[in-house]
Every structure is written in C-alpha cells, then in structure tokens.
Amino acid sequence: MPKTVCLAFTGASGMPYGIRLLECLLAADCRVQLLYSQVAQIVARQEMDLELPGRAAEAQTFFRNRFADQPGTLAVYGREEWFAPVASGSNPPEAMIVCPCTMGTLAAIAQGLASNLIERAADVVLKEGRKLILVPRETPFSAIHLENMLRLSRAGVVILPPNPGFYHHPQNIGDLVDFVVARLLDQIGVEHALMPRWGDSGSEARGDIV
Ligand SMILES: Cc1cc2nc3c(=O)[nH]c(=O)nc-3n(C[C@H](O)[C@H](O)[C@H](O)COP(=O)(O)O)c2cc1C
C-alpha cells in the first residue's frame, strides 16, 4: 500500500533537499500531496534555476514531466485550496514534511495559525496524531526560534535540521543532500538505498571490547 505524504516547500534556503525528497518519495511509489509558498518559488529560482509554476495545475504537469520515470503519484494544491484533502482531519496524510521550513512557517505552525494551506495541513496532521516533520533552516537560531522548536517538539513534531554529517566522506553536494533526505525517509519508514548505513559494511576496524 503506497504511503500518502504531504510535502511542503517554504521559502528557506535548502530547496535542493525538498526537490530531492520529492523525487525519492515518487521513486518509492508514494502518493505525494505537494504544497509550496510564494517565497519557495523565489528560492527555487535563486538556488536551482528552477521556475516553479504559480498555478497548481501547471505545477502538477511540471513535476509529472520532471519525474516521469517514477511510479508515485502527485497532486499539487494552491495556498488557498481549502477543498484539498489535506485541509481536513477527515482525510489526513500519513505524514507531512515541511522541507525546507522557514522560521515564519515554523512559528505559525507552533501557534496553530492555519492561515494558508501549508499551515492548515500541518495543524491537521498534528491534531490527528500523524507524523509531522519540519526541516528548519536558519543560522544562528534566536531564542524565539528555539522556543518555537521546543514547543513543537513537545507536541510530538520531529525537528530535523538539515545538518549533514561528514563521516560518510561526501564527494559532492548531492551526497550532502542525500544524507539529510535519507534521514527524512527513515523517519517515515520509506525504504531507500541513498547511502550505506553506519556499521553495515563490516569493514571498520574492530577495537578491544574493554
Ligand atoms: C533567497 C531567500 C532565502 C531565504 N532564506 C531563509 C532561510 O534560510 N530561513 C528563513 O527562515 N527564512 C528565509 N528567507 C525568508 C523567508 O522566505 C520569508 O520570511 C518568508 O516570508 C517566509 O514565508 P513562507 O514561510 O511562507 O515561505 C529567505 C528568503 C529568500 C528570498
């Protein structure tokens, strides 16, 4: 049974994580419900020379063409599309990931504002006890950012900052992106082979036990 995952891009730096995550979800035959903010369009252009369409129907065609080889299904919804399934607790996705997540959207979710479809979908996922994962990007974090994250964490939200490790000897930016995307897929139980798992190769030197 394919998983239904709501994926939202907001206007924080880190769009390559979001686009790669979308590709991997579709490759794993997920049903993806995609939302993105206006500033996400600006960031996608700035970071990836990617022109995300301003209309949901065009966006759907754009991504279906881009990821035509992948078996998953994709539905894109606009920021005020209140008849989208993600707007209601009667039809929540199994999980939602906001990647990348701005401090603004994070604050709005922490306060339960629900004033656009991204915030509302997150509110629904939270109230229905489904998994919500935020990939917050800012540096440094202010006390307000940290307090909002703590509040969300206490409500059961997974705060997964895009902090790639270097112990797998990344060779390029794609390796760094895949490190974070692999952790996100693990969180929602989607299989992948993006990188070897720590300790699986059996080639590490074995030290003394005591
Ligand atoms: C190129 C660019 C990069 C940005 N990077 C970040 C960022 O890393 N983190 C952040 O919180 N906001 C960042 N912002 C600011 C947010 O996009 C802005 O606060 C916006 O109102 C957030 O709206 P949204 O959450 O609906 O996307 C960036 C803006 C631009 C144009």
The ligand as an SDF file (V2000), in Angstrom:
LIG
                    3D

 31 33  0  0  0  0  0  0  0  0999 V2000
   16.5600   33.6850   -1.2030 C   0  0  0  0  0  0  0  0  0  0  0  0
   15.8930   33.6790    0.1430 C   0  0  0  0  0  0  0  0  0  0  0  0
   16.3910   32.8770    1.1410 C   0  0  0  0  0  0  0  0  0  0  0  0
   15.7710   32.8330    2.4060 C   0  0  0  0  0  0  0  0  0  0  0  0
   16.2780   32.0060    3.3460 N   0  0  0  0  0  0  0  0  0  0  0  0
   15.6250   31.8570    4.5260 C   0  0  0  0  0  0  0  0  0  0  0  0
   16.0660   30.8810    5.4720 C   0  0  0  0  0  0  0  0  0  0  0  0
   17.0360   30.1490    5.2550 O   0  0  0  0  0  0  0  0  0  0  0  0
   15.3310   30.7390    6.6020 N   0  0  0  0  0  0  0  0  0  0  0  0
   14.2260   31.5030    6.8750 C   0  0  0  0  0  0  0  0  0  0  0  0
   13.6120   31.3020    7.9050 O   0  0  0  0  0  0  0  0  0  0  0  0
   13.8020   32.4550    6.0000 N   0  0  0  0  0  0  0  0  0  0  0  0
   14.4700   32.6460    4.8350 C   0  0  0  0  0  0  0  0  0  0  0  0
   14.0280   33.5850    3.9230 N   0  0  0  0  0  0  0  0  0  0  0  0
   12.9460   34.4900    4.3030 C   0  0  0  0  0  0  0  0  0  0  0  0
   11.5710   33.8330    4.1400 C   0  0  0  0  0  0  0  0  0  0  0  0
   11.3950   33.3810    2.8230 O   0  0  0  0  0  0  0  0  0  0  0  0
   10.4740   34.8620    4.4840 C   0  0  0  0  0  0  0  0  0  0  0  0
   10.4790   35.0730    5.8790 O   0  0  0  0  0  0  0  0  0  0  0  0
    9.0910   34.4340    4.0240 C   0  0  0  0  0  0  0  0  0  0  0  0
    8.1440   35.3960    4.4130 O   0  0  0  0  0  0  0  0  0  0  0  0
    8.6880   33.0870    4.5530 C   0  0  0  0  0  0  0  0  0  0  0  0
    7.4230   32.7540    4.0040 O   0  0  0  0  0  0  0  0  0  0  0  0
    6.9690   31.2440    3.8480 P   0  0  0  0  0  0  0  0  0  0  0  0
    7.2510   30.5620    5.1500 O   0  0  0  0  0  0  0  0  0  0  0  0
    5.5090   31.3310    3.5600 O   0  0  0  0  0  0  0  0  0  0  0  0
    7.7320   30.6730    2.7120 O   0  0  0  0  0  0  0  0  0  0  0  0
   14.6390   33.6460    2.6610 C   0  0  0  0  0  0  0  0  0  0  0  0
   14.1350   34.4570    1.6280 C   0  0  0  0  0  0  0  0  0  0  0  0
   14.7410   34.4630    0.3970 C   0  0  0  0  0  0  0  0  0  0  0  0
   14.1690   35.3300   -0.6950 C   0  0  0  0  0  0  0  0  0  0  0  0
  1  2  1  0
  2  3  1  0
  2 30  2  0
  3  4  2  0
  4  5  1  0
  4 28  1  0
  5  6  2  0
  6  7  1  0
  6 13  1  0
  7  8  2  0
  7  9  1  0
  9 10  1  0
 10 11  2  0
 10 12  1  0
 12 13  2  0
 13 14  1  0
 14 15  1  0
 14 28  1  0
 15 16  1  0
 16 17  1  0
 16 18  1  0
 18 19  1  0
 18 20  1  0
 20 21  1  0
 20 22  1  0
 22 23  1  0
 23 24  1  0
 24 25  2  0
 24 26  1  0
 24 27  1  0
 28 29  2  0
 29 30  1  0
 30 31  1  0
M  END
$$$$
